[in-house]
Amino acid sequence: MTEFRPEICSEAAQQGLLQWLLKRLKTKLPFDANKLYCSEILAILLQNNDDTRELLGELDGIDVLLQQLSVFKRHDPSTAEEQEMMENLFDSLCSCLMLSSNRDRFLKGEGLQLMNLMLREKKMSRCSALRVLDHAMIGPEGSDNCHKFVDILGLRTIFPLFMKSPKKMKKSGVSEKEHEEHVCSILASLLRNLKGQQRTRLLNKFTESDSEKVDRLMELYFKYLDAVRVADKKIEGEKHDMVRRGEILDDDLEDEFYLRRLDAGLFLLQLLCYITAEICNSSMPQVRQRVMQILNMRGSSIKIIRHILKEYSENIGDGKSAEFRESEQKRILELIETL
């Protein structure tokens, strides 16, 4: 019913359903089917609904979600149903973090510390904790969370995950690409938001151990550059066939092709190019030197990175506002000019 009439979600939440669900989740009873149903309904209510997300924050719902998830810090769910409930709670938390006021509540509720512990414990919750951190730090609203993440020594946790994708991801149904996407998105957010001493600490990581993190960055760059080239070749073939048949390539079709390219790895490639541009523009000549050296060895060029970033800047969505889009485009174009 909620699929056909989304406004029901908002009405039901305002009428007390949200409060009841949070109360039911909080009860210290053993896991049962009712808890699973509550978590499912909660995740549905929060989908694409800022009013419900705000209400959950006002009802101390962020703390409730963090308390319920803390159980999985050192213990894996014992059944498939309990795992499903855990994922529903993580989905709800990610949904709530789309709202900047809830990011403050997440920060004050020590959500970063919990997610950081989950990453270190290497349990089933690790992949979802990574997703939550990505949502908490992205965009200018994620600045406070980015700074706090460095303060709680989060860089020691995130960089090993950047250097090597964990093998035990199949249980949680997360692909290697999804894992690498979340890790790179977090690093891009840190580079975007960090200032002063915390930014210096992040940049210094790229010079450690004979710049091994730069080598890994370039390894991922070529991996996804190849994947996107394969997708581009296929799309160009389809376009050629359509033109030959006399079909019109309209804007909707071009958007569909662009989404396919993003799905094939273009989004991750854009993140990798952004990270490369940020570290090359920092005052560390050895990092830039290493990037250029690897590009030359592979017969590639910095021009390709510039081109990918330019395309990325042209396709930035309005997000919160047109002003945000303009400022982001300006920032990325400045990075390209100095690259």
C-alpha positions in Angstrom: 0.0 0.0 0.0 2.9 2.4 0.8 4.2 1.9 -2.7 1.0 3.1 -4.3 0.4 5.9 -1.8 3.7 7.2 -0.4 1.9 10.0 1.6 0.6 7.3 3.9 4.1 6.8 5.3 4.3 10.5 6.4 0.7 10.4 7.8 1.3 7.2 9.7 4.6 8.3 11.2 3.0 11.6 12.4 0.1 9.7 14.0 2.3 7.8 16.4 3.4 4.8 14.4 7.1 5.9 14.3 7.1 6.4 18.1 5.6 3.0 18.6 8.1 1.2 16.3 11.0 2.8 18.1 9.6 1.7 21.5 9.0 -1.8 20.2 12.6 -2.0 18.9 13.9 -0.8 22.3 12.3 -3.5 24.3 14.9 -5.9 25.8 13.3 -9.1 24.5 15.0 -11.8 22.5 14.9 -11.5 18.7 11.6 -12.5 17.2 9.6 -12.0 14.0 7.9 -8.9 15.3 11.3 -7.1 15.7 12.0 -8.0 12.0 8.6 -6.6 10.9 9.2 -3.4 12.9 12.6 -2.9 11.3 11.1 -3.4 7.8 8.3 -0.9 8.4 10.7 1.6 9.8 13.0 1.4 6.8 9.9 1.9 4.5 8.7 4.9 6.4 12.0 6.6 6.2 12.5 6.2 2.4 12.6 9.5 0.6 10.8 11.3 3.4 12.6 14.2 5.1 9.7 14.9 7.5 9.8 11.4 8.9 13.6 11.5 9.1 13.4 14.7 11.1 10.7 13.3 13.4 12.8 10.2 14.1 15.7 12.5 15.0 13.5 14.5 17.4 12.3 11.3 19.0 15.9 10.3 19.8 15.6 7.6 17.1 19.3 7.9 16.1 20.3 6.7 19.6 17.8 3.9 19.4 19.2 2.7 16.1 22.8 2.9 17.4 21.9 1.0 20.6 20.2 -1.8 18.6 23.1 -2.0 16.2 25.7 -2.0 18.9 24.8 -5.7 19.6 26.4 -6.6 16.3 29.7 -4.9 17.1 31.2 -8.2 18.3 28.6 -10.8 17.4 27.2 -11.8 14.0 23.4 -12.3 13.7 22.5 -15.9 14.6 19.9 -16.4 11.9 19.1 -15.1 8.4 16.1 -13.2 9.8 18.2 -11.5 12.4 20.7 -10.5 9.7 17.8 -9.1 7.7 16.7 -7.0 10.7 20.3 -5.7 11.1 20.4 -4.6 7.5 17.0 -2.9 7.8 18.3 -0.9 10.8 21.5 0.0 8.9 19.2 1.1 5.9 17.2 3.3 8.3 20.3 4.9 9.7 21.7 5.7 6.2 18.3 7.1 5.3 18.2 9.4 8.4 21.8 10.6 7.7 20.6 12.3 4.4 19.4 15.0 6.8 22.1 17.3 8.2 20.4 17.7 11.6 20.6 13.9 12.1 24.3 14.0 11.3 24.8 16.2 14.3 22.8 13.7 16.4 24.8 10.8 15.0 28.0 12.6 15.9 26.8 13.4 19.5 25.5 9.9 19.9 29.1 8.6 19.2 27.9 6.9 16.0 31.3 7.3 14.4 33.0 5.5 17.3 30.6 2.5 16.9 31.0 2.3 13.2 34.8 2.5 13.5 34.8 -0.4 16.1 32.6 -2.4 13.7 35.2 -1.9 10.9 37.9 -3.1 13.2 36.0 -6.2 14.6 35.7 -7.7 11.1 32.2 -9.1 11.7 29.2 -9.2 9.3 28.3 -5.6 10.3 31.5 -4.2 8.8 30.3 -3.7 5.2 27.1 -1.8 6.4 29.2 0.3 8.9 31.3 1.4 6.0 28.1 2.5 4.1 26.9 4.4 7.2 30.3 6.3 7.4 30.0 7.2 3.7 26.5 8.7 4.3 27.7 10.5 7.5 30.7 12.2 5.8 29.5 13.1 2.3 29.1 16.7 1.2 29.8 19.9 3.2 27.3 18.8 5.9 29.7 15.9 6.7 32.5 18.2 7.7 32.2 17.8 11.5 32.0 14.0 11.2 35.1 14.0 8.9 37.1 15.9 11.5 35.9 13.7 14.4 36.7 10.6 12.3 40.4 11.6 12.1 40.4 12.5 15.9 39.2 9.0 16.8 42.0 7.5 14.7 39.7 6.4 11.9 42.5 6.8 9.3 44.1 3.7 10.8 40.9 1.8 10.1 40.0 3.1 6.6 43.4 2.8 4.9 43.9 -0.9 5.4 40.4 -1.3 3.8 41.6 0.9 0.9 44.8 -1.1 0.4 43.0 -4.5 0.3 39.4 -5.4 -0.2 38.3 -8.0 2.4 37.7 -11.5 1.2 34.8 -12.3 3.6 32.2 -10.0 1.9 30.0 -12.7 0.2 28.1 -13.4 3.5 26.8 -9.8 3.6 26.1 -9.7 -0.2 28.5 -6.8 -0.9 30.5 -6.9 -4.1 34.2 -5.8 -4.3 33.1 -2.8 -6.4 30.6 -1.7 -3.8 33.2 -2.0 -1.0 35.8 0.0 -3.1 33.2 2.6 -3.9 32.3 3.3 -0.3 36.0 3.4 0.8 36.9 5.8 -2.0 33.8 8.0 -1.4 34.9 8.3 2.3 38.4 9.3 1.3 37.0 11.8 -1.2 34.8 13.3 1.5 37.7 13.6 3.9 39.8 15.3 1.3 36.9 17.7 0.5 36.1 18.6 4.1 39.2 18.4 6.3 41.1 21.5 7.2 44.4 22.2 9.1 46.1 19.5 11.1 43.6 16.8 10.3 44.0 17.4 6.5 47.8 17.2 6.9 47.5 13.9 8.8 45.4 12.5 5.9 47.8 13.7 3.2 50.8 12.3 5.0 49.3 8.9 4.8 49.9 9.0 1.0 53.7 9.4 1.5 54.1 6.6 4.0 55.7 3.2 3.2 57.3 4.5 -0.1 54.0 6.0 -1.3 52.2 2.5 -1.4 48.8 4.2 -1.2 49.5 6.2 -4.3 50.4 2.9 -6.1 47.1 1.4 -4.9 45.2 4.5 -6.0 46.7 4.2 -9.5 46.0 0.4 -9.6 42.3 1.0 -8.9 42.3 3.9 -11.4 43.5 1.7 -14.3 41.1 -1.2 -13.2 38.0 1.0 -13.4 39.3 3.0 -16.5 39.4 -0.4 -18.3 35.9 -1.3 -17.1 34.5 2.0 -18.3 36.2 1.7 -21.7 34.6 -1.7 -22.2 31.2 -0.2 -21.3 31.8 2.8 -23.6 32.7 0.5 -26.5 29.4 -1.5 -26.0 27.3 1.7 -25.8 29.0 3.2 -28.9 28.1 0.0 -30.8 24.5 0.3 -29.7 24.4 4.0 -30.7 25.8 3.1 -34.1 23.2 0.4 -34.7 20.4 2.8 -33.7 21.6 5.6 -36.0 21.8 3.0 -38.8 18.2 2.0 -38.2 17.2 5.7 -38.3 16.3 5.9 -34.6 16.7 9.2 -32.7 19.1 9.5 -29.8 17.1 11.8 -27.5 18.2 13.3 -24.1 16.4 10.5 -22.1 18.4 7.9 -24.0 21.6 9.8 -23.4 20.8 9.9 -19.7 20.2 6.2 -19.7 23.5 5.5 -21.3 25.2 7.8 -18.8 23.6 5.9 -15.9 24.9 2.6 -17.4 28.4 4.0 -17.6 28.2 5.1 -13.9 27.0 1.6 -13.0 29.9 0.0 -15.0 32.4 1.9 -12.8 32.4 5.5 -14.0 31.3 6.9 -10.6 34.1 5.1 -8.9 36.6 6.2 -11.6 35.4 9.8 -11.0 36.1 9.5 -7.2 39.6 8.1 -7.9 40.3 11.0 -10.3 39.1 13.4 -7.7 41.3 11.9 -5.0 44.3 11.9 -7.4 43.7 15.6 -8.2 43.5 16.6 -4.5 46.7 14.8 -3.5 48.6 16.1 -6.6 47.6 19.6 -5.7 48.7 19.3 -2.1 52.2 20.6 -1.2 53.8 17.2 -1.6 55.9 17.0 -4.8 56.8 13.3 -4.2 53.1 12.3 -4.5 52.6 14.2 -7.8 55.9 12.8 -9.1 54.8 9.2 -8.3 51.4 9.7 -10.0 53.2 11.0 -13.2 55.7 8.2 -13.1 53.0 5.5 -13.0 50.9 7.2 -15.7 54.0 7.3 -18.0 54.9 3.7 -17.3 51.4 2.7 -18.3 51.5 4.9 -21.4 48.7 7.1 -20.0 48.4 10.8 -19.4 47.1 13.3 -16.8 44.9 14.6 -19.6 42.6 11.6 -19.2 42.1 12.4 -15.5 41.3 16.0 -16.4 38.8 14.9 -19.0 37.0 12.6 -16.5 36.9 15.3 -13.9 35.5 17.8 -16.4 32.7 15.4 -17.4 32.0 14.8 -13.7 31.7 18.6 -13.0 29.3 18.9 -15.9 27.0 16.2 -14.5 26.9 17.2 -10.9 23.2 17.3 -9.8 21.6 20.3 -8.1 21.6 18.3 -4.8 20.5 20.8 -2.1 20.5 23.8 -4.4 21.7 25.3 -7.7 24.2 27.4 -5.6 25.7 24.1 -4.2 26.1 22.8 -7.8 27.8 26.0 -9.0 30.3 26.1 -6.1 31.1 22.4 -6.5 31.7 22.9 -10.3 33.9 25.9 -9.6 35.9 23.9 -7.0 36.5 21.0 -9.3 37.4 23.2 -12.3 40.0 24.9 -10.1 41.5 21.5 -9.3 41.6 20.6 -13.0 43.4 23.9 -13.8 46.2 23.3 -11.3 46.5 19.6 -12.1 
